[in-house]
Each structure stands twice: as C-alpha cells, then as structure tokens.
Amino acid sequence: MECYDTDTYAGFKYLLWEIVFEMYQDLRDYLNALDSRGELKVVEKDVSVEYEIAAYIRKSSDLNGPAFLFNNVRNYPGWRFAAGLYCTLSKLTVALECEARDIAKKYRDAITNPIEPRIVSSAAFKEKVIKFEDVNLYDLPICKHSEGDSGKFITSAVAFAKDPDTSVLQLGIHRHELKGKNTLGLWAPGEKRVGRAFLKAEERGEALQVALVIGNDPAVDLASQAKIPHSVSKIGVAGGLRGSPVELAKCETIDVEVPARSEVVIECEAVPGYREREGPFGEITGTYSGGKEAPVLKVKAICMRRNPIFTTFLTGMPKTDNHYMAMPAMMEVVYRYASIACPEVKAVNLTGNGYYTALVSIKKRMEGEPYNVMAAVLGSIYQTKYCYVFDDDIDVFNPDDCEWAFQTRFQPAQDTHIFNFMVGAPLDPSAPLDRHTSKMGFDCTIPLSERDSGKYRRVKVPGVENVNW
C-alpha cells in the first residue's frame, strides 16, 4: 500500500495567533488573519457534509457573519474543514489586505506587475501521499450544497494544467462532481483555460494532466479569476497580489507544478474522447444549470498535509463565496475597459452575482462619455448585462447613494440605452438564445449644462461629524 508520511514541514504548527507575516503564505495564515479580525468562528460540534456545512455558509452570507473552521466533520475523522472563506465583502478585504474601494486598483497592479513563481523541491502537501489503487475519493469530505444538485461537488479546487501548445501553466476554478472511487467530473467550458487545454489535448488523442488544488492562500484563489490572455499564466498575478513569488512544487504522478503549501492536491488525467452526464448544479445566478455531458477526470493520487483542512466554496443565490471571489477580477476588467472610454474613472463596483451588474463613477467632461463607458463595458465583457454610470461624487459602494442618484439624476426616456443583441453570460436563464442577450445601460449623471444650476444640490445638515452620544 503506497500511503506514506514524510517529515516535510513537520515543524509547522497550526495555532490561531495574530498574524505576523507580511503576506499570507497559505490557507492557515489566512485563517489566522480572519480570526485576529473577528471574522472566524471555530466550531467543535460535529457537522455533516450533506447540506449542513453549506447551510452555515448560506446563513453567514445572509447575516454578514463569520467564516468557519469545523474541527469535527461527521464520518470523516482526522479532517478539519474551512468554509465561508469569502462569503462577505469584509472577508474579501482581509484576503486582499485593502479597503473595498481599492480592490480594483490592487488587482490591476498585480496584473501589470506580476511576480513569477519559485520552484521548490519540498512541499507541505506531500506529507501524506496516496497513489493509484489506494485512491478513494469517498474518504474526502466532499460537500453536497443545494437541494437540486445531482450529487456531491468539489467547488473550491483551483485546477492547474499545462497548455499542450505553449506549456503555459493554466489556472481556473471549476466544479467537479464526485463520480466514483477514483473519478470526478470536469465542467470547464471551452473558452476557459483548462477547458481549452483539454480540447487541445483531446485533438491529439492525449489525456490532459490536471491537478486539483484545495486549500490555498487567497492570492492563488483570487488570481485564478483574472481576465488576462491565455498566453500569460495567472500564477504571476497571484505573486503580484501577495507581493512575493508563489512557491511551486511538482506533483507526485503528473508533470504539473502546484503551490507547495496547499492543503490537498488531487492528481488527475482528463480522459480524451469520453463524456458523462454532469449536473444539475445550483449556479451563481441563483438558478440551476441543467445536466450536461462533461469530460471525466481519472484520479492517480491524493496528496495532503498532516491534519489537513478541506474547503468548499458556496454558490447559488447572491451573494456568497463565488460572487465575492469573482468581484476583484471583474472590477479590474470593468475598470480597464471603462478607462478606455473615459480616462477619469473614479471607482467601479459589481453588485448582485458579481458579474451581471456594473457600477462605474466617472469625472464627466463630455456629454457622451457615459454612453461610451457603458458601450465599452457591455460590449467587451460578455458576462456583464447592466451598466450604471454615475458622477464622481457618488459612492458606488454605498447602495443608498447610488439609489439616490438613480432617482434624481436619471430620466428613463432619455437616459436608458438598450443594446439589442450581444454575446452574454452562459448561465442567464432569461436569454432567448444560448449565450446571447440584450443589455442595458443607465446614465445617472448630471447634464453638463445643468451642473451649476443648483437643482441637483445635495441636502446636507451641518455639524453631523461633531455630534456623539
């Protein structure tokens, strides 16, 4: 039986102390940071992977509650489980170590100033290795999340694979349905990096080697969402976010490098020329995607740290983990295209599911700039369906401020702009044709000719900042 332990990283002890690192080296550092800021609840009672862990995340998302570290997972002795890691905006600001209004800038800085990874020879995730016939996915605490899901799904794994043409290390988060003792689904659409790499390998009649990496530092999780060309690896963005190179180590059975201090690595091969039914699954839209034919992963090894921590990301009704995880990359790409249309973009925000609705504030100097901004955003970003453009005095992170501007600076007949037929998001249930939709922009800015008229003057009460009780 090939199941062994090594002494690699054995000296690292997991304690919930106040974080002292300049950046997060791994998931455990991030848990420490959440705990030090009152954003983590340690739960000792045993919990079930059948809906219960997902229920904790759902309730915490709705009530702006904590993330969780479950120390006892029912029927899975020896496992701990971290959940709700990104389920509120406040956790995202801990993950990125910045304020909400600075997220787009920090993410943009990481894209424009990537830090390439460092290859190391030892890895924490190899403290326990299970190979070949000893692999049993049923020993992992994989969750069932929503009542209409077809089964249990791994939702928090960052998939690592090399592009067959370029050898660029590709990253992405996809869902993986538990199919059998050594079999998982791979729902990775062809326009995504890992899905594209699989199609290229399949054309050659080759299996694609894929590593599913669970329990990462937040820079790796969030960098996996970056909107950059496939010719550039996202792992450099992760380095840019954390301010230091991500340490990578080679897997045990496949030629793929992954973060050395991750909690669990599932080493797989995607089988060419074969599909199985996958889904339904509760999606980011708050609706279910139907069952579809999807490639299959055959698992060759499961590697893990001692006293490992499993994770899951909840999706479904906005907002929860997946919606907030999407925000940094979406905010950056909205800022990027809006800035082409108007050089003085002040802030961007994404509401709802983190994809469909963009809020942009600008310093307007020409009357047509709001239209240019919404056309650039809606035409260039297929996931975005609505775009609101505000003046620079409106705080796009304050719902009341945005609603006030919408009510007082917007005229439906002249300030609504409908784009009749565009490529749209793949999961929109209202789309009349798959992946095609109409889109809408809202100009909530003051006409330049009326800016000094006084009719839009905001009512203020003097001295508010000076009173206390």
C-alpha positions as CSV (number, residue, x, y, z in Angstrom):
1,M,0.0,0.0,0.0
2,E,1.6,3.3,-1.1
3,C,0.5,5.6,1.6
4,Y,3.3,7.3,3.5
5,D,4.2,10.3,5.6
6,T,7.2,12.5,5.3
7,D,8.7,15.0,7.7
8,T,8.3,17.8,5.2
9,Y,7.1,21.0,7.0
10,A,6.5,18.9,10.2
11,G,7.7,21.8,12.3
12,F,4.8,24.0,11.3
13,K,2.1,24.0,14.0
14,Y,-1.3,25.5,13.3
15,L,-2.3,27.9,16.1
16,L,-4.7,30.7,16.0
17,W,-2.4,33.6,16.7
18,E,-2.3,37.1,15.4
19,I,-0.7,37.1,12.0
20,V,2.8,38.4,11.8
21,F,3.7,37.7,8.2
22,E,3.8,40.5,5.6
23,M,1.6,38.4,3.4
24,Y,-0.3,35.1,3.6
25,Q,1.8,32.1,2.8
26,D,-1.0,29.6,2.9
27,L,-4.6,29.0,4.0
28,R,-3.6,28.7,7.6
29,D,-2.1,32.2,7.6
30,Y,-5.4,33.4,6.2
31,L,-7.4,31.7,8.9
32,N,-5.2,33.3,11.5
33,A,-5.8,36.8,9.9
34,L,-9.6,36.2,9.8
35,D,-9.5,35.1,13.5
36,S,-7.5,38.1,14.6
37,R,-10.1,40.4,13.0
38,G,-13.1,38.7,14.4
39,E,-14.1,37.1,11.1
40,L,-13.6,33.4,12.1
41,K,-15.7,31.1,14.2
42,V,-14.2,27.8,15.4
43,V,-16.9,25.1,15.7
44,E,-16.2,22.0,17.8
45,K,-19.6,20.2,17.3
46,D,-19.6,17.6,14.5
47,V,-21.1,18.8,11.2
48,S,-22.3,16.9,8.1
49,V,-21.1,17.4,4.6
50,E,-24.7,16.8,3.4
51,Y,-26.1,20.3,3.2
52,E,-25.1,21.4,6.8
53,I,-21.7,23.0,6.0
54,A,-23.4,24.7,3.1
55,A,-26.2,25.9,5.4
56,Y,-23.6,27.5,7.7
57,I,-22.1,29.4,4.8
58,R,-25.5,30.4,3.4
59,K,-26.7,31.8,6.8
60,S,-23.4,33.6,7.4
61,S,-23.5,35.2,3.9
62,D,-27.0,36.4,4.6
63,L,-26.3,37.8,8.0
64,N,-22.8,39.2,7.3
65,G,-21.4,36.5,9.7
66,P,-18.0,34.8,10.1
67,A,-16.1,32.2,8.2
68,F,-15.9,28.8,9.9
69,L,-13.3,26.3,10.9
70,F,-15.0,23.0,11.7
71,N,-12.8,20.7,13.8
72,N,-15.1,17.6,13.6
73,V,-16.6,16.5,10.3
74,R,-19.1,13.7,10.8
75,N,-17.9,10.4,9.3
76,Y,-14.5,11.9,8.3
77,P,-12.1,11.5,11.3
78,G,-8.9,13.4,11.0
79,W,-10.3,16.1,8.8
80,R,-10.9,19.8,9.6
81,F,-13.0,21.9,7.3
82,A,-12.8,25.7,6.5
83,A,-15.9,27.3,5.0
84,G,-17.3,30.7,4.2
85,L,-13.8,32.0,3.4
86,Y,-15.0,34.7,1.0
87,C,-18.7,34.8,1.8
88,T,-18.9,38.5,2.7
89,L,-17.2,41.7,1.4
90,S,-15.4,42.1,4.7
91,K,-13.6,38.8,4.2
92,L,-12.5,39.8,0.7
93,T,-10.9,42.9,2.2
94,V,-9.0,40.7,4.6
95,A,-7.9,38.4,1.8
96,L,-6.6,41.3,-0.3
97,E,-5.4,43.4,2.7
98,C,-7.1,46.5,1.3
99,E,-10.3,48.5,1.5
100,A,-13.2,47.7,-0.8
101,R,-12.7,50.8,-2.9
102,D,-9.1,49.9,-3.5
103,I,-9.8,46.3,-4.7
104,A,-9.8,47.1,-8.4
105,K,-6.5,49.1,-8.2
106,K,-4.7,46.4,-6.2
107,Y,-5.9,43.7,-8.6
108,R,-4.8,45.9,-11.6
109,D,-1.4,46.4,-10.0
110,A,-0.9,42.7,-9.6
111,I,-1.8,42.1,-13.3
112,T,0.5,44.8,-14.5
113,N,3.3,43.9,-12.1
114,P,3.2,40.1,-11.9
115,I,5.8,38.2,-9.8
116,E,6.8,34.9,-11.3
117,P,6.7,31.7,-9.1
118,R,9.7,30.0,-7.5
119,I,10.2,26.2,-7.9
120,V,11.0,24.3,-4.7
121,S,11.9,20.7,-4.0
122,S,9.9,20.0,-0.9
123,A,6.2,20.5,-0.4
124,A,3.8,20.5,2.6
125,F,1.1,18.9,0.5
126,K,3.3,15.7,0.2
127,E,3.2,15.0,4.0
128,K,0.8,12.2,3.1
129,V,0.5,10.6,-0.4
130,I,-2.0,8.0,-1.6
131,K,-1.4,6.6,-5.0
132,F,-3.1,4.5,-7.7
133,E,-5.3,1.6,-6.5
134,D,-5.3,3.0,-2.9
135,V,-7.0,6.2,-4.0
136,N,-10.5,6.6,-2.6
137,L,-12.3,9.9,-3.2
138,Y,-15.1,8.8,-0.8
139,D,-12.6,9.3,2.0
140,L,-12.6,13.1,1.3
141,P,-15.2,15.3,3.0
142,I,-16.8,16.5,-0.3
143,C,-20.0,18.5,0.2
144,K,-23.5,18.4,-1.2
145,H,-24.6,22.0,-1.3
146,S,-28.1,22.7,-2.7
147,E,-31.3,20.6,-2.8
148,G,-31.4,20.4,-6.6
149,D,-27.7,19.3,-7.0
150,S,-27.2,16.0,-8.7
151,G,-24.6,14.9,-6.1
152,K,-21.5,16.0,-4.2
153,F,-19.2,18.5,-5.8
154,I,-15.7,19.8,-5.2
155,T,-16.2,23.6,-5.7
156,S,-13.0,25.1,-4.2
157,A,-10.3,23.4,-6.2
158,V,-8.0,25.6,-8.3
159,A,-7.3,23.4,-11.4
160,F,-3.7,23.5,-12.6
161,A,-2.9,22.2,-16.1
162,K,-0.3,23.0,-18.8
163,D,-1.4,24.2,-22.2
164,P,-0.4,21.4,-24.7
165,D,0.7,24.0,-27.3
166,T,2.6,26.5,-25.1
167,S,3.2,24.7,-21.8
168,V,1.8,27.8,-20.0
169,L,0.6,26.8,-16.6
170,Q,-3.1,27.5,-16.6
171,L,-5.4,28.0,-13.6
172,G,-9.1,28.1,-13.1
173,I,-11.8,27.2,-10.6
174,H,-14.4,24.7,-11.9
175,R,-16.9,22.3,-10.4
176,H,-16.1,18.6,-10.1
177,E,-18.9,16.1,-9.4
178,L,-18.0,13.1,-7.4
179,K,-18.5,10.2,-9.8
180,G,-16.8,7.2,-8.2
181,K,-13.9,6.0,-6.1
182,N,-11.3,7.5,-8.5
183,T,-13.5,9.5,-10.8
184,L,-14.6,13.2,-11.0
185,G,-16.4,15.3,-13.5
186,L,-14.7,18.3,-15.2
187,W,-17.1,21.1,-16.0
188,A,-14.7,23.5,-17.7
189,P,-16.2,25.3,-20.8
190,G,-14.0,25.5,-23.9
191,E,-13.4,29.3,-23.6
192,K,-11.9,28.7,-20.2
193,R,-8.2,27.9,-19.8
194,V,-8.4,24.4,-18.5
195,G,-11.3,23.5,-20.8
196,R,-9.4,24.9,-23.8
197,A,-6.3,22.9,-22.8
198,F,-8.4,19.7,-22.6
199,L,-9.8,20.3,-26.1
200,K,-6.3,20.8,-27.5
201,A,-5.0,17.6,-25.8
202,E,-8.1,15.7,-26.9
203,E,-7.5,16.6,-30.6
204,R,-4.1,14.9,-30.2
205,G,-5.7,11.8,-28.7
206,E,-3.9,12.6,-25.4
207,A,-5.0,12.9,-21.8
208,L,-4.6,16.2,-20.1
209,Q,-2.9,16.1,-16.7
210,V,-4.8,18.2,-14.2
211,A,-4.1,18.9,-10.5
212,L,-7.0,20.0,-8.3
213,V,-5.5,22.1,-5.6
214,I,-7.7,22.6,-2.4
215,G,-6.9,24.9,0.5
216,N,-4.8,27.7,-1.0
217,D,-3.7,31.1,0.2
218,P,-6.2,33.7,-1.0
219,A,-3.9,35.2,-3.7
220,V,-4.0,31.9,-5.6
221,D,-7.7,31.5,-5.2
222,L,-8.4,35.1,-6.4
223,A,-5.8,35.2,-9.1
224,S,-7.5,32.2,-10.7
225,Q,-10.3,34.5,-11.7
226,A,-8.0,37.0,-13.6
227,K,-9.2,38.2,-17.1
228,I,-5.9,38.1,-19.0
229,P,-4.7,36.4,-22.2
230,H,-4.3,32.7,-22.2
231,S,-0.6,33.2,-23.2
232,V,0.1,34.6,-19.7
233,S,-0.1,32.4,-16.6
234,K,-2.3,33.6,-13.7
235,I,0.3,32.3,-11.2
236,G,2.3,35.6,-11.7
237,V,-0.9,37.5,-10.7
238,A,-1.0,35.5,-7.5
239,G,2.6,36.6,-6.8
240,G,1.7,40.2,-7.6
241,L,-1.3,40.1,-5.1
242,R,0.8,38.6,-2.3
243,G,3.9,40.6,-3.0
244,S,6.2,37.6,-3.3
245,P,6.7,34.6,-5.5
246,V,4.3,31.6,-5.1
247,E,6.4,28.6,-4.2
248,L,5.5,25.7,-6.6
249,A,6.4,22.0,-6.3
250,K,6.0,19.2,-8.8
251,C,3.2,16.7,-8.3
252,E,3.9,13.1,-7.5
253,T,2.4,11.4,-10.6
254,I,1.9,14.1,-13.2
255,D,4.1,16.8,-14.7
256,V,2.3,19.8,-13.2
257,E,3.6,22.2,-10.6
258,V,1.3,23.4,-7.8
259,P,1.5,25.6,-4.7
260,A,3.8,23.8,-2.2
261,R,1.8,24.8,0.9
262,S,-1.7,23.9,-0.3
263,E,-3.7,21.5,1.9
264,V,-4.8,18.9,-0.6
265,V,-3.8,18.1,-4.2
266,I,-5.8,15.6,-6.3
267,E,-3.7,14.5,-9.3
268,C,-5.7,13.5,-12.3
269,E,-5.8,12.8,-16.0
270,A,-8.7,14.1,-18.2
271,V,-9.8,11.2,-20.4
272,P,-9.9,12.1,-24.2
273,G,-13.0,11.1,-26.2
274,Y,-15.2,10.4,-23.3
275,R,-18.1,12.3,-21.6
276,E,-20.5,11.6,-18.8
277,R,-23.7,13.3,-17.6
278,E,-22.9,16.0,-15.1
279,G,-25.2,18.2,-13.0
280,P,-27.7,19.8,-12.4
281,F,-25.9,22.2,-10.1
282,G,-27.0,25.4,-8.2
283,E,-25.2,28.2,-10.0
284,I,-24.0,31.8,-9.5
285,T,-27.3,33.1,-10.9
286,G,-29.3,31.6,-8.1
287,T,-30.8,29.1,-10.6
288,Y,-29.8,25.6,-11.6
289,S,-27.8,24.7,-14.7
290,G,-29.2,21.6,-16.4
291,G,-27.4,18.3,-16.7
292,K,-24.8,18.2,-19.5
293,E,-22.2,15.9,-20.9
294,A,-18.8,16.7,-19.5
295,P,-15.3,15.3,-19.5
296,V,-14.1,12.9,-16.8
297,L,-11.1,13.0,-14.6
298,K,-9.3,9.8,-13.5
299,V,-7.5,10.3,-10.2
300,K,-3.9,9.0,-9.9
301,A,-3.0,10.3,-6.5
302,I,-4.3,12.3,-3.5
303,C,-1.7,14.3,-1.6
304,M,-2.3,16.2,1.6
305,R,-0.8,17.9,4.6
306,R,-0.9,16.3,8.1
307,N,-4.0,17.3,9.9
308,P,-5.4,18.6,6.6
309,I,-8.1,21.3,6.1
310,F,-10.6,20.7,3.4
311,T,-12.6,23.6,1.9
312,T,-15.7,24.3,-0.2
313,F,-17.0,27.5,-1.9
314,L,-20.7,28.1,-1.9
315,T,-22.5,29.4,-4.9
316,G,-26.2,29.9,-5.6
317,M,-28.3,32.8,-4.5
318,P,-26.2,36.0,-4.5
319,K,-24.2,36.9,-2.5
320,T,-21.9,34.3,-1.2
321,D,-18.4,32.9,-1.7
322,N,-18.3,32.6,-5.5
323,H,-19.9,36.0,-6.1
324,Y,-17.4,37.9,-3.9
325,M,-14.5,35.8,-5.4
326,A,-15.5,37.0,-8.8
327,M,-15.5,40.7,-7.8
328,P,-11.8,41.6,-7.9
329,A,-11.2,40.3,-11.4
330,M,-14.5,41.6,-12.7
331,M,-13.9,45.0,-11.0
332,E,-10.4,45.2,-12.7
333,V,-11.7,44.3,-16.1
334,V,-14.6,46.8,-15.9
335,Y,-12.2,49.5,-14.8
336,R,-9.9,48.6,-17.7
337,Y,-12.5,48.9,-20.4
338,A,-14.3,51.9,-18.8
339,S,-11.0,53.7,-18.6
340,I,-10.5,53.3,-22.4
341,A,-13.8,55.1,-22.9
342,C,-13.3,57.7,-20.2
343,P,-9.8,58.4,-18.8
344,E,-11.1,59.7,-15.5
345,V,-12.8,56.6,-13.9
346,K,-13.0,57.1,-10.2
347,A,-14.4,53.8,-8.9
348,V,-16.1,50.6,-10.0
349,N,-18.3,48.1,-8.2
350,L,-20.1,44.9,-9.1
351,T,-23.4,44.1,-7.4
352,G,-25.7,41.1,-7.4
353,N,-24.0,38.0,-8.6
354,G,-20.7,39.8,-9.2
355,Y,-20.9,39.5,-12.9
356,Y,-24.1,40.9,-14.4
357,T,-24.3,44.5,-12.9
358,A,-21.5,47.0,-13.1
359,L,-21.5,50.4,-11.3
360,V,-19.0,53.0,-12.6
361,S,-18.3,56.5,-11.3
362,I,-16.5,59.0,-13.6
363,K,-15.4,62.6,-13.9
364,K,-17.6,63.5,-16.8
365,R,-16.2,66.2,-19.1
366,M,-18.1,65.4,-22.3
367,E,-21.8,64.7,-22.5
368,G,-21.3,61.4,-24.4
369,E,-18.8,59.8,-22.0
370,P,-21.4,57.8,-20.0
371,Y,-22.7,56.2,-23.2
372,N,-19.1,55.4,-24.3
373,V,-18.4,53.8,-20.9
374,M,-21.5,51.6,-20.9
375,A,-20.9,50.6,-24.6
376,A,-17.3,49.7,-23.8
377,V,-18.2,47.7,-20.7
378,L,-21.2,45.8,-22.1
379,G,-19.6,45.2,-25.5
380,S,-16.2,44.0,-24.2
381,I,-17.3,41.9,-21.2
382,Y,-19.7,39.2,-22.1
383,Q,-20.8,38.4,-18.5
384,T,-21.9,42.0,-17.8
385,K,-25.6,42.7,-18.6
386,Y,-26.3,46.1,-17.0
387,C,-24.0,49.1,-16.5
388,Y,-24.9,52.2,-14.4
389,V,-22.7,55.3,-14.8
390,F,-22.6,57.9,-12.0
391,D,-20.8,61.2,-11.4
392,D,-17.7,61.2,-9.3
393,D,-19.5,62.5,-6.2
394,I,-21.4,59.2,-5.9
395,D,-20.0,56.4,-3.8
396,V,-20.6,53.2,-5.8
397,F,-20.1,51.1,-2.7
398,N,-23.0,52.9,-0.9
399,P,-26.3,51.5,-2.1
400,D,-28.3,54.5,-0.8
401,D,-26.0,56.9,-2.6
402,C,-26.5,55.0,-5.9
403,E,-30.2,54.8,-5.4
404,W,-30.5,58.5,-4.7
405,A,-28.6,59.3,-7.9
406,F,-30.7,56.9,-9.9
407,Q,-33.9,58.5,-8.6
408,T,-32.8,62.2,-9.0
409,R,-30.4,62.2,-12.0
410,F,-31.9,59.6,-14.3
411,Q,-34.7,60.1,-16.8
412,P,-35.9,56.7,-18.2
413,A,-36.9,58.1,-21.7
414,Q,-33.5,59.7,-22.5
415,D,-31.0,58.1,-20.2
416,T,-31.8,54.4,-20.8
417,H,-29.7,52.8,-23.5
418,I,-30.6,49.3,-24.8
419,F,-28.2,47.1,-26.7
420,N,-30.4,44.7,-28.5
421,F,-28.3,41.7,-29.3
422,M,-24.9,40.8,-27.8
423,V,-23.0,37.8,-26.6
424,G,-23.9,37.3,-23.0
425,A,-23.3,35.2,-19.9
426,P,-23.6,31.4,-20.3
427,L,-25.9,30.8,-17.3
428,D,-28.6,33.5,-17.8
429,P,-31.9,31.6,-17.8
430,S,-33.7,34.5,-19.4
431,A,-31.5,34.5,-22.5
432,P,-33.6,34.0,-25.7
433,L,-30.7,32.3,-27.4
434,D,-27.9,30.4,-25.6
435,R,-25.2,32.9,-24.6
436,H,-26.9,35.8,-26.3
437,T,-28.9,38.6,-24.6
438,S,-29.9,42.2,-24.8
439,K,-28.1,44.6,-22.5
440,M,-28.9,47.9,-20.8
441,G,-27.0,51.0,-19.7
442,F,-28.2,53.7,-17.3
443,D,-26.8,57.3,-17.4
444,C,-27.2,58.6,-13.9
445,T,-25.0,61.6,-14.4
446,I,-26.0,65.3,-14.3
447,P,-26.1,67.0,-17.7
448,L,-23.1,69.3,-18.0
449,S,-25.3,72.2,-18.9
450,E,-27.1,71.9,-15.6
451,R,-24.2,71.1,-13.3
452,D,-24.0,74.6,-11.8
453,S,-27.8,75.3,-11.8
454,G,-28.3,74.3,-8.1
455,K,-31.2,71.9,-8.9
456,Y,-29.1,68.8,-8.1
457,R,-27.5,70.2,-5.0
458,R,-27.3,67.5,-2.3
459,V,-29.1,68.4,1.0
460,K,-26.7,68.5,3.9
461,V,-27.0,69.1,7.6
462,P,-24.0,71.0,9.1
463,G,-22.1,69.6,12.1
464,V,-23.1,65.9,11.8
465,E,-19.4,64.9,12.3
466,N,-19.3,66.9,15.6
467,V,-22.2,65.2,17.5
468,N,-21.9,62.0,19.5
469,W,-24.0,60.0,22.1
